[in-house]
């Protein structure tokens, strides 16, 4: 403990401000992950088809990420973090207190979504800039682990409020989420010029053939992610009657496990390389798809739901892979933003297609279709060259960090 405190005291002040901002933004994420699906079900009684189509506007800001970051190019990325927090705070407050109709809910959801999607670029770029050479995965894992640690507080708050507040659960939960986002904006605004070079340097758009596997991995992740963000919790809520308290407990479990898992994942990326981590992710996804398609054993479904949440850590490996292959460091921010846009090109359409598939053939068909994504991901992972295979050839030193 003393060693940890000493490391914190000696850390870069800009990094400490950033990490604390990440913590409060993570509280917001924990609240939303635990409460949003139940909020939709209880407030608007959506069908599976409607829930699927709702993902189109929710994911639209992610698709527009490359254009949003293009508008912010003149600002350093540390200022993007402030914008992220303010958008999120306004959007979540609107969900809780200014959504008298479905149409108004969509307006506030768009603002919240814009903030959360912009932070995907901020987290990746700032994490790389605060990392030492050879420790990029470890640093990104620490930041991601902090988000999970904070999400425990957010999900725990929903769990507690679910027991006490009754019908007022969503107002109290979203108020807490908005307040946490405002706290993160304050901390990001106080951040000194650490990571200033993380600004994309006036580059609005980058597309290089050299980054083709990065683009493809983001495309496949968009399909995989959205199937499970949309339909896995929807299955638990509508088919198995999962309550807000249970969903909060699952979110809490995923966040608690993620504190250690994501830091371990980041360290493993540095140690064994991105290619092996991508392969492992594809195989684990295949198991998860099979479980949701063919099992009705609730404890197993709960475990698979948590496991899938943990495997979203693969974004760490995609970011470090891009950092290795980047032709110029100024390419990273716009390329990460383009990756988010590519990811959401499928994120916007997959849920609607999945909703139609569910309506026609039942929910199991959605997860059978998702298994095809894991197969494509496996072959894409085999094609990735992270430099480890060449380094492992006879007569060459392995490319592992000290």
C-alpha positions in Angstrom: 0.0 0.0 0.0 2.8 2.4 0.9 4.5 1.7 -2.5 1.2 2.4 -4.3 0.8 5.7 -2.4 4.4 6.7 -3.2 3.9 6.0 -6.9 0.7 8.1 -6.8 2.5 11.0 -5.1 5.4 10.9 -7.7 3.1 10.5 -10.7 2.7 13.2 -13.4 0.2 15.7 -12.0 -1.5 15.8 -15.4 -1.9 12.0 -15.4 -3.3 12.1 -11.9 -5.9 14.7 -12.9 -6.8 12.6 -16.0 -7.1 9.4 -14.0 -9.4 11.1 -11.5 -11.5 12.5 -14.3 -11.7 9.0 -15.8 -12.9 7.7 -12.4 -15.9 10.1 -12.2 -16.8 9.5 -15.8 -16.6 5.8 -15.0 -19.3 6.3 -12.3 -21.6 7.6 -15.0 -20.9 4.6 -17.2 -21.6 2.2 -14.3 -25.0 3.8 -13.7 -26.0 3.7 -17.4 -24.9 0.2 -18.0 -26.9 -1.0 -15.0 -30.1 1.0 -15.5 -30.5 2.0 -19.1 -32.2 -1.2 -20.5 -34.6 -1.4 -17.5 -35.3 2.3 -18.0 -36.3 1.8 -21.6 -38.4 -1.2 -20.7 -40.2 0.4 -17.7 -40.6 3.8 -19.2 -41.5 3.1 -22.9 -42.4 -0.7 -23.0 -40.3 -1.3 -26.2 -40.6 -4.4 -28.2 -37.4 -6.3 -29.3 -37.7 -4.8 -32.7 -38.1 -1.3 -31.3 -35.2 -1.8 -29.0 -33.0 -2.9 -32.0 -34.0 0.1 -34.1 -33.3 2.5 -31.2 -29.6 1.5 -31.5 -29.4 3.4 -34.8 -29.7 6.9 -33.2 -27.8 5.8 -30.1 -24.8 4.7 -32.2 -25.1 7.6 -34.7 -22.6 9.8 -32.8 -20.1 6.9 -32.9 -20.5 6.7 -36.7 -19.9 10.5 -36.8 -16.9 10.3 -34.6 -14.4 11.2 -37.4 -16.4 14.3 -38.2 -16.8 15.3 -34.5 -13.1 15.0 -33.9 -12.5 16.9 -37.1 -14.4 19.8 -35.8 -12.3 19.7 -32.6 -8.9 19.4 -34.4 -7.7 22.8 -33.3 -8.0 21.8 -29.7 -5.6 19.6 -27.8 -7.1 16.2 -26.9 -7.1 17.1 -23.2 -9.8 19.7 -24.0 -11.8 17.0 -25.8 -12.1 15.3 -22.5 -13.9 18.4 -21.0 -16.3 18.4 -24.0 -16.9 14.7 -23.4 -17.9 15.1 -19.8 -20.2 18.1 -20.4 -22.1 16.4 -23.2 -22.5 13.3 -21.1 -23.7 15.3 -18.1 -26.4 17.2 -20.1 -27.6 14.1 -21.9 -27.9 11.9 -18.8 -29.7 14.7 -16.8 -32.1 15.0 -19.8 -32.9 11.3 -19.6 -33.7 11.5 -16.0 -35.7 14.8 -15.8 -36.6 16.1 -19.3 -37.9 13.0 -21.2 -41.7 13.4 -21.2 -41.9 11.6 -24.5 -40.0 9.0 -26.5 -38.8 11.7 -29.0 -37.3 13.8 -26.2 -35.6 10.7 -24.7 -33.8 10.2 -28.1 -32.6 13.8 -28.1 -30.9 13.5 -24.7 -29.7 10.0 -25.6 -27.9 11.5 -28.6 -26.0 14.0 -26.4 -25.0 11.3 -23.9 -23.9 9.0 -26.7 -21.9 11.8 -28.3 -19.9 12.3 -25.1 -19.3 8.6 -24.4 -18.2 7.9 -28.0 -15.8 10.9 -28.1 -14.2 9.6 -25.0 -13.2 6.4 -26.8 -10.7 8.5 -28.8 -9.6 10.6 -25.8 -8.9 7.5 -23.6 -6.8 5.8 -26.3 -4.8 8.8 -27.3 -4.1 10.2 -23.9 -3.3 6.7 -22.6 -0.7 6.2 -25.2 0.8 9.6 -24.5 1.1 9.0 -20.8 2.8 5.6 -21.3 6.4 4.7 -21.3 7.9 2.9 -24.3 7.1 -0.8 -24.1 4.4 -0.3 -21.5 1.5 1.0 -23.7 -0.8 -1.9 -23.0 -0.1 -1.7 -19.2 -0.9 2.0 -19.1 -4.1 1.6 -21.2 -5.0 -1.3 -18.9 -4.6 0.9 -15.8 -6.9 3.5 -17.3 -9.5 1.0 -18.3 -9.2 -0.7 -14.9 -9.9 2.7 -13.2 -13.0 3.0 -15.4 -14.2 -0.4 -14.1 -13.3 0.5 -10.5 -15.5 3.6 -10.9 -18.3 1.6 -12.6 -18.5 -0.5 -9.4 -19.6 2.7 -7.6 -22.1 3.6 -10.3 -23.7 0.1 -10.5 -23.6 -0.2 -6.7 -25.5 3.1 -6.5 -28.2 1.7 -8.8 -28.4 -1.5 -6.9 -28.9 0.4 -3.6 -31.4 2.9 -5.1 -33.4 0.0 -6.6 -34.0 -1.3 -3.1 -35.0 2.1 -1.7 -36.4 4.5 -4.3 -39.0 2.4 -6.1 -40.4 4.2 -9.1 -37.9 7.1 -8.6 -34.9 4.8 -9.3 -34.1 6.3 -12.7 -34.3 10.0 -11.6 -32.0 9.4 -8.7 -29.6 7.2 -10.7 -29.4 9.6 -13.7 -28.9 12.6 -11.3 -25.9 10.8 -9.7 -24.5 10.0 -13.2 -24.9 13.6 -14.4 -23.2 14.9 -11.2 -20.3 12.5 -11.6 -19.8 13.7 -15.2 -19.7 17.3 -14.1 -17.0 16.4 -11.6 -15.0 14.8 -14.3 -15.3 17.9 -16.5 -13.9 20.0 -13.6 -11.0 17.6 -13.2 -10.2 17.5 -16.9 -10.3 21.3 -17.1 -7.7 21.4 -14.3 -5.4 19.1 -16.2 -2.1 20.7 -17.0 -0.4 20.5 -20.4 0.7 16.8 -19.9 -0.1 15.0 -23.1 -0.5 18.3 -25.1 1.2 16.7 -28.0 -1.7 14.2 -28.1 -3.5 16.8 -30.3 -3.8 15.4 -33.8 -1.6 18.3 -35.1 -4.2 19.7 -37.5 -4.8 16.3 -39.2 -8.6 15.9 -39.7 -8.7 12.6 -41.6 -6.2 9.7 -42.2 -6.8 6.6 -44.3 -3.8 4.4 -45.2 -3.8 0.9 -46.6 -1.1 0.0 -44.1 -3.8 0.2 -41.4 -6.2 -2.2 -43.1 -6.3 -4.9 -40.4 -6.9 -2.2 -37.8 -9.9 -1.1 -39.8 -11.2 -4.6 -40.2 -10.8 -5.5 -36.5 -12.9 -2.4 -35.7 -15.5 -3.4 -38.2 -15.9 -6.9 -36.7 -15.8 -5.5 -33.2 -18.7 -3.1 -34.1 -20.8 -6.1 -35.0 -19.8 -8.2 -32.0 -20.2 -5.4 -29.5 -23.6 -4.2 -30.6 -25.2 -7.7 -30.6 -24.2 -8.1 -27.0 -24.8 -4.5 -25.8 -28.3 -4.6 -27.2 -29.5 -8.2 -27.2 -27.7 -10.0 -24.3 -29.2 -7.7 -21.6 -32.5 -7.6 -23.5 -32.7 -11.4 -23.4 -32.0 -11.4 -19.6 -34.6 -8.6 -19.0 -37.4 -9.8 -21.3 -36.9 -13.6 -21.5 -35.6 -14.3 -18.0 -37.2 -11.4 -16.0 -34.0 -9.9 -14.8 -34.8 -7.0 -12.4 -32.9 -3.7 -12.2 -31.3 -4.9 -9.1 -30.0 -8.1 -10.8 -28.8 -6.2 -13.9 -27.0 -3.8 -11.5 -25.5 -6.8 -9.8 -24.2 -8.2 -13.1 -22.8 -4.8 -14.0 -21.2 -4.6 -10.6 -19.6 -8.0 -11.0 -18.3 -7.1 -14.5 -16.8 -3.9 -13.2 -15.2 -5.5 -10.2 -13.6 -8.3 -12.2 -12.6 -5.7 -14.8 -10.5 -3.7 -12.3 -7.9 -6.6 -12.3 -8.7 -8.2 -15.6 -8.1 -5.1 -17.8 -4.8 -4.3 -16.1 -3.8 -8.0 -16.6 -5.0 -7.9 -20.2 -2.9 -4.8 -20.9 0.2 -6.3 -19.4 -0.3 -9.5 -21.4 -0.6 -7.4 -24.6 2.8 -6.0 -23.9 4.2 -9.4 -23.1 2.8 -11.7 -25.8 1.6 -9.4 -28.5 -1.7 -8.3 -30.0 -2.2 -11.2 -32.4 -2.5 -13.9 -29.7 -5.0 -11.7 -27.8 -7.1 -11.2 -30.9 -7.2 -15.0 -31.5 -8.2 -15.6 -27.8 -10.9 -13.0 -28.1 -12.5 -14.6 -31.1 -12.5 -18.1 -29.5 -14.0 -16.8 -26.3 -16.7 -15.0 -28.3 -17.6 -18.2 -30.0 -18.2 -19.8 -26.6 -20.3 -16.9 -25.5 -22.5 -17.1 -28.6 -23.0 -20.8 -28.1 -24.1 -20.3 -24.5 -26.7 -17.6 -25.3 -28.0 -19.6 -28.3 -28.3 -23.0 -26.7 -28.3 -22.7 -22.9 -31.2 -21.7 -20.7 -29.3 -22.2 -17.5 -29.4 -18.7 -15.9 -26.3 -18.8 -13.8 -24.3 -19.7 -17.0 -25.9 -16.9 -18.9 -25.0 -14.5 -16.1 -21.4 -15.7 -16.2 -21.2 -15.3 -20.0 -22.7 -11.9 -19.8 -20.0 -10.8 -17.4 -17.3 -12.5 -19.5 -18.4 -10.7 -22.6 -18.2 -7.4 -20.8 -14.6 -8.2 -19.8 -13.6 -9.1 -23.3 -14.3 -5.5 -24.5 -10.8 -5.0 -23.1 -9.6 -6.1 -26.6 -9.8 -2.4 -27.5 -6.5 -2.1 -25.6 -4.9 -4.5 -28.0 -6.3 -2.7 -31.1 -4.9 0.6 -29.8 -1.4 -0.7 -29.0 -1.4 -2.4 -32.4 -2.2 0.9 -34.1 0.6 2.5 -32.1 3.1 0.0 -33.4 2.1 0.3 -37.1 1.4 4.0 -37.2 3.4 5.7 -39.9 3.3 9.0 -38.0 2.3 9.6 -34.4 0.0 12.4 -35.6 -2.0 9.6 -37.4 -3.1 8.0 -34.2 -5.9 10.4 -33.0 -7.7 10.7 -36.4 -7.2 6.9 -37.1 -8.7 6.0 -33.7 -11.6 8.3 -34.5 -11.9 6.6 -37.9 -11.8 3.2 -36.2 -14.7 4.3 -34.0 -16.6 5.4 -37.1 -16.0 2.1 -38.8 -17.0 0.2 -35.7 -20.3 2.1 -35.6 -21.0 1.7 -39.3 -22.1 -1.8 -38.3 -23.2 -0.8 -34.8 -26.0 1.2 -36.3 -27.4 -1.5 -38.6 -26.7 -4.7 -36.7 -29.3 -4.1 -33.9 -32.1 -3.3 -36.4 -31.2 -6.5 -38.4 -31.0 -8.4 -35.2 -34.4 -7.1 -34.1 -35.9 -8.3 -37.3 -34.2 -11.7 -37.0 -35.4 -12.0 -33.4 -39.0 -11.2 -34.4 -38.9 -13.7 -37.3 -37.0 -16.6 -35.7 -36.6 -16.0 -32.0 -33.7 -14.6 -30.0 -31.5 -17.6 -30.4 -31.1 -16.9 -34.1 -29.4 -13.6 -33.2 -26.6 -15.3 -31.3 -26.2 -18.1 -33.9 -25.6 -15.3 -36.4 -23.2 -13.6 -34.0 -21.0 -16.8 -34.0 -20.2 -16.0 -37.6 -18.6 -12.8 -36.5 -16.3 -14.7 -34.1 -15.2 -17.0 -37.0 -14.4 -13.9 -39.2 -12.6 -12.4 -36.2 -10.4 -15.5 -35.8 -9.2 -15.4 -39.4 -8.6 -11.7 -39.2 -6.5 -12.2 -36.1 -4.4 -14.8 -37.9 -3.6 -12.2 -40.6 -2.3 -9.6 -38.1 1.4 -9.1 -37.9 2.4 -7.5 -34.6 6.1 -8.1 -35.1 6.3 -11.0 -32.8 6.6 -13.7 -35.4 9.6 -12.1 -37.1 11.2 -11.4 -33.7 10.8 -15.0 -32.6 12.7 -16.3 -35.7 16.0 -18.0 -35.0 18.9 -15.6 -34.4 16.6 -12.7 -33.5 15.8 -11.3 -30.0 12.2 -11.5 -28.9 10.5 -8.1 -28.9 9.4 -8.0 -25.4 9.6 -4.9 -23.1 12.1 -4.9 -20.2 
